[in-house]
Amino acid sequence: MSDLDAKKQELKEYLTKIEYLNSLLGLVHWDMRVNIPQNAVNYRGEVAGFLAGEHYKLITSDKVKEFIEYFSTCENLDEIISASIRKLKKEYDRTMKIPEKLYVEFVNLVSVAESVWEEAKKKGDYNLFKPYLEKIISYNKQFAELYGYKKKRYDALLDNYEMGMTEEELDRIFMPLKDAIINLLKKLKEANYEPKDHILKGHYPITKQREFARIIAEKLGYDLSSGRIDESAHPFTIELGVNDIRITTRYDEENFITGLLSNIHEMGHAIYEQNISKDLKGTLLMTGTSMGIHESQSRFYENIIGRSKEFWENIYPDVTNLFPELKRLSVDDIYDAVNSIKPSLIRVDADEITYSLHIIIRYEMEKLMMDEDIDVDELPKIWNQKYKDYLGVEVQNYSEGILQDVHWSGGMIGYFPSYALGNLYGAQILNKILKDIPDFYERIENGDFLSMKSWLNQNIHRYGSLYTPSELIEKITGEKLNPEYFIKRCEKIVEAKLR
């Protein structure tokens, strides 16, 4: 074995230790969101803090510095090792800038904050969560200053979730998107458009909805022998290592669409993770390349597939078998209802058109949090006003307002833009798929989900983090991220409603 091959093996063994620790941390967080007894939260937060400290030590060790220096001098490295070192160097450089004590304190804080948020949301009590949010904002500001940035403090956090993304670039992408959606909503209002979502209201036993989730998992290719479907206050997907990709969902007994689309969304994430090449084990690359690309997959499954007429043509027999009362509705009726356009308060229940406005509101608030000294007491008022201005809806309480999302309680400032980026990536990817598979939707109607899944596996999933998001979207579509594909998709959907 050559010196280079020996060093590669040593690197893989070391990175495997980091992946093992990430798996343990993930399992702790999954349990805290799904199973943990209430009185165990604080202690489990300490456990998470301890594991985070061990992770910090592995990432910032002299051995990591040695690996980076050694491979930086090597020529003609294969692309897996090159990408692995690139990712390791980024984690090393950023983590080294954060004192270990600060890092552990933050992990401990957010471990407890998520449980506090859950209680605050149930009670509609912003004051309960407010001191945690204030600390989380403060920590993130400190991290941003330590990471360093060229123009805006917020840029340092955006880079955690979408490599190279900046506030300036998001403004360029989001402003025309925001204007386009607001104009489309104005057209609908002027035309006196009436959404039909109310026709799906009924009684849908949770036991049957769980059964339906398993039917959908089998159709779409979410492998339940390597995953699970559980329930939590806020749906999420978590990768706990090779062949262990779990999702959670939530169900509404009055509207089965809530649970169905939640499941399809999370399955999109999980199918991505389940189909990353196992050759990337022990490289830190065996995970999605960015949250924007990840959301492109979840939003693709949820909207481009889950809201399509062809999908409903295919699953109509399953739906009416489980919920016989829906036989009163045709496929066209259900399709129209599922695609109702209706400005609303709750992001996760939003239709495809208005959804991005929910994200833009949170993006604008995160800019205030990070770039200005905003008082946390003012945040609910700002939130409520933006919902009134952009969506024309009135927030009645904290639970349907500023407390509705889990992300800030988890410390994830900078994450939200990924959802809207996912919409944009997804529409651009669809444009390419339709060129490669012209009868794409006909296949969906006939129950052939394998062609779609195989295309996504081959062009996106298998690569994990081998490429940066900008490299990947250009590799897939031949151009950089272009918001026009999604804007045109929205325009077509609205035009269809106005016919």
N, C-alpha and C positions, 0 to 999 in steps of 0.2 A: 504494500500500500504506500503510495506516495505521501509526502508531507502534506500536500494540499488535500488529498482524500482523507487523511487522518484528521485534519483540521475541520473539514466538512462534517465528519462523523461526530467530532467533539462538539461542534456547534449544534448539530441536530439533537444530541443528548441534552445539552443545556437548555435549548429552546423547548424541548419536550417537558422539562421540569416547570417552565413558566406556564405552558399550556395546562399541565396538571393542576397547578395552583389556580389558574383562571377557571378551571372546571369546578374546583371546590368553592371558590368565591361565588360562581354562578349558582351552584346548588344551594348555598346559604341564602342568596337573594330570592331564588325561586320559592324556597320553603317559607321565607318571611312573607311572601305575597300570596301564598296558597294555603299553607297548613298551620302556621305557627300559633300557639296559644298566646293570647294578648299579654299575659304577664311575663312572657319569655322574650319580649321584643328588645328590651334594653340590654340584656345579657348577650343575645344573639348579635346585637350591634357591636358589642365588644369583640365577639368572635370575628365578625367581618373586619373590624379594625385591625385585629391581630394578623389575619390572613393578608390584608392589604399591606401591612408592614413587611411581611415576608416577601410579597410580590415586589415591593419597592426595593428591597435589598437585592433581589435577583436581577432586576432591571438595571440597577445603578452600580453593579459590582465592577471590580477591576477586570474580571474575566470578560464582561461585555465590552468594555473599552478595548481590551486586547483583541477580541474578535473583529471589532469594527476597524481597528488599525491594520490588522493582518489582511483582511479581505479587501480593504481599500487600495492596497498596493498590488493586488493580483490582477492580471490581465486575462481577458477572454473567459470570464466567469459565466456559467450558464445563467439563464434569466431567473431561475428560481432562487439561486443563492444571491444574486444581485438584488432581487426584490426583497428577499428576506432580510438582508443587511440594511437595505434602505429603510424598511419598516422598523427594524431593531434600533437603528441609529436615531430615527425620529423619536421613538419611545424613550430611549436613553437620554437624548438631549433635552427633551421636555421634562422628563421625570427628575433629572439631575437638578433642574432649576427650582424644584419644589422641595423644601425641607421635609424630611421624613415625618417629623412631628406634625407638621401642617397637613400632610397627606393623610396620615392615619386619623387625625381629628376630623377631617372632612368626610372620610368614609364612614366613620362612626356616626357623625351627624346625619348624613343622608340615610343611613340604615334605619335610624329612629324616625327621621322626618317623614319617610314614606308611610309609616304606620300612623303618625300623627295626622298627616294629610288625609288618610282614609277615614279617620274618626271625625276630623273637621268637616269633610265633605258630607258625611252622613248627618252630622248635626247642623250643617250650614253655618259653621262658626269660623269665620276668617281669622278672628282674634286668636284662636287656638293655634293656627298654623303660621300666623304672621311672624312671630319671633324666629321661627326656623327659616322662613323665606328670607328674612332680613340677613341672617347669618350666611345662608347659601349664596346670596348675591354678593355679600362681602368677600367670602372665600373665592368666588369666581373672579372678582375684580383683582384680588391678590394674585391668583394664578395667571391671569392675563398679563399683569405687569411683570411677573416673573418669566413668563414665556417670551414676552417681547412682541412687538408688532410695529408695522410701518406707519399706518394711518389711524386706524380705529382700534380701541381696546377690544371691541367685540370680535374683530378679525381673528384674534388669538384663540378664541373659543370655537368659532365656526370651523377652524382648521381641524379641530378634534373629530368632527363628524363628516366633513367634506373637504378632503385635502386640497389646499390652495384656494378655497372659497373665501371671498371677502365681502364686506358690507357693500362696497362700491359695485361689485359684480352682481350681488343680489338685488340691489336697487335697480340696476339696468334690466334685470330679468323680470323682477316682480312688479315694477311700476306699470308697464304696458299690460301685464296680466291682470292687475288690479283694475285698471281702467276698462279693459275689455269686459271683465265679468260684471262690473257695476253697470256698464252700458247695456249688457244683455239682460240683466235683471230689470232695468228700466223699460226695455222693450216688452218684456213679459208683463210687467205691471200695466203698461199703456194698452196692451192687447187684452187686458182682463183675463189672463191665463189662470185657470183653476187647477191646481194639482189634484191628483186622484189617489194619493197614498192612503186616504181614509178607508178605502174599500178593502184593505188588508187587515184592518183591525178585527180582532176576534179573540178566541181563547186557544192557545197553543201550549199544551202541557210540556213542561221542561223535559220530561223523560223522552217524549217523541222528538223534541228538538235535538237532544243528545244523539238519538238514533240517526236523525237526518245528518248530523255533523259527520258521523262515521261513513255514511253513504257518499257524502261529498268528498271526504278525504280519499276514499277509494277511487272515485272518478278522476280527481285531479292528480293523484299520485303522491299524496302525503303519506309516507310509509309509517303506519302506526306501530310496526314492530321496532321502529327506531325513533319513536316519538310518543307523545301523550297529548290528550286534550283535557285540560282542567278548567276551573272557573276562578276568576279573580275580579276585584273591583274595577280594574282597568286591564283590558286584554293585552297580552304581550307574547313575544316569542323569545326563547332563550336557548342558546347552544351550549350544552354542557359537555361537549366533547364528541368524539367519533361515535356515530350511531345513537346519539342522544340529543335530539332537537325537539324541545317541548313547546307547546303553545297553550295559552289560556284564552278563554272567551267569556262573554256574559250573555245571558238570555233575558228576553222580555216576554212574559206569558201572553201579552196582548198583541205582540207583533213579532212574528218569527223572522222577519227580514233583518232585524237588529242582530240576532245571533248568527244568522246565515252569513251575512256580509262580514261580520266580525271574524267568523271562522275562515272564510275564504281569504280575507286579508292576511290573517296570521299564517295560513297555510302557504301563501305566496312567499312569505319570509322563510318559512320552514323548508319548503321545497328547494329554495336557493341553497340553504345551508346543507341539506341532506345530499345535494348533488355536486358539492365541491370535490375536486379530485382528492382521493385519499393519499396521493403522492405528496400532497402539501402538508401532511402531518409532520410536526416537529420543525416547522419553518415560520410560524406565526402568521402564515398566509391562508390558513384553512378557515377563513371567515370572509364575509362579504367585504368588498373593497371600500364601501362608504355607506353611510345611512341613506344618502340620496339614491344610490343604485339599489340598495336594499328596499327602499320604499317604492322604487319603480316596479319591483317584482310584486310586492303586496298590493299596490294600487292597480297594477296590471291585472292580477287575478280578480281583485274585488270589482273593478269597474269595467275594464275592457272585456273581461270574460263574464263576470258575475252579473253584470247589468245588460248583457247582450240578449237580443231576442232569441238567438240560436241556442244559447245556454238554457233559456227557459223552455224552449221547445223540447230540449233534451230531458230536462229534469221534471217536467210537468207531471208525468205519470208517478214519479216518486213523491212529489209534493202532495198530489191529490190522494195518493194511497195512505200517506201518514195523516193528512189533514183533509178528510173527505168534504168538509164544509167549503173548501176552495173549489170544488167542482162547479160551483155556481159561477165561477169566473173563467173566462177563456185565457189562453196564453197571452193574447193581445192586451187583455185587461190587466193581468199581473205585470206584464212588461211595462205598460204605461205607468202603473202605480209605482213600481220599483224605480222608475226613472223620473218620478215627480221632481220638479224643481221648486224648492220651497225654502226660502231663507229661514234659518232656525238658530237656536242658541247652542245646541250641542254639536261639537265638532265631529265626533265619531258616528253620529247619525246623519251627517250632512250629505246632500246629494253631490254628484260629481261636479256640477257647475259651481255651487257656492262654497265647496270645501276649501278651495285655495284662499278664499277671503278669511276664513278662520285662521289659517296659517299666517297670512300676511299681518293680521292683527297681532298675533303673538310675536311675530318677527319685529314689528314696530315697537312692541312693548319691551322686548329683550334689548333692543338698541337703547331705549331709555334707561333700562336697568344698568347696562354696562358702560354707556358713553356719557351718562349724566347722573347726577346725584339725586335720583328720584326717591321720594319718601314712600315706603311701602304702604303707608296709609292712603296714598293717592292712587295706587294701582287699580283697585276695584272701580273707582270713578272713571279712570282712563279707559279701562276695559269696557265698561258699560256704554260709554259714549261712542267708542269705535264700533261697537255692535249696532248701535242705533244709526250711526252715520253710514256704515258700509252695507249692513244687511237689513236695516230698517226694523230691527226687533228690540224689544225692551227686556233687559235682565231683571228678574224679580227677586233673586236671592243669590247668595255666594256660591251655592252648590252648582247652579247652572251657569254661573259666571266664572270668576277667577279660580275657583276651586275644582273645576271640572276635570282637569288633566293632572296626571301623576308626575309628569316630566320634571317640573321645577323642584318637586320634593326629592327627586332622585339626583338633584344637582345638575341636570342636563340642560344648562343654558347654552343655546347654539344648535340644539337638535331640531327644533320645530321646522326650520326652513327645509329640512330634508323631505318632509311630506310633500310640499309643493314641488320641490325639485323632482321628486319621484313621479308626480303627475306628468311633468314635462319630459323626463327621460322616457317614461312609458309610452307616451304618444309618439315620440320619435322612433322608439324601438318597434312599435306596431307598424309604422310606415314601412320599415325595412322587412318585417315579417310578411306583410301583404305582397311584397315584391317576390319574396322567396317561396311563399305558400299562397298563391292567389285564391285558392278555395279554402282558406283558413277557417272562415266562419261556417262554411258548409260542413267541414269536418267536425267542428264543435257540435253542431246540431245533430250529427250522426253519432255522437258519443266518442269521437276520436280526439281525446285530449293528449294522447301520446305524441302526436306530431308536434303540437305546441310545446309540450314539456321537453321533448328531445331538442327542439330548436333552441330553447332557452338554456338547456343544459350545455349544449355544444357551444353557444355563442357568449354566454354570460356566466352561468353557475360554476362550471368546472374550474374557472380561473381563480376563484376566491379573491385574494388581494394581490394577485400577481401583477395586475396593472392598476394604475391610479384611475379614479373615476373619469377624468377627462380623457385619458388614454383609451379607456374601455369604450366609452360612447363613440369616440371617433373610429375605433377599430370595428365596432359593430355597424355603424351607420355611414361612416365616411365623412362625417362633419361634427363640429363641436355642438354643444348643447344649444338647441334652437327652440325657443318657446312658441314659435308660430304653429308648430304641429298641434300642440295642445289647444291653443287659442282657436284654431280652425275647427278642431274637434268640438269644442264648446259651442261654437257658432252653428255647426251643423245640427247639434242636439237641440238647440233653441229653435232653429228654423223649422225642424220637424214638429216641435210642439206648437208652432204658430200656424201650421198649415190647416 
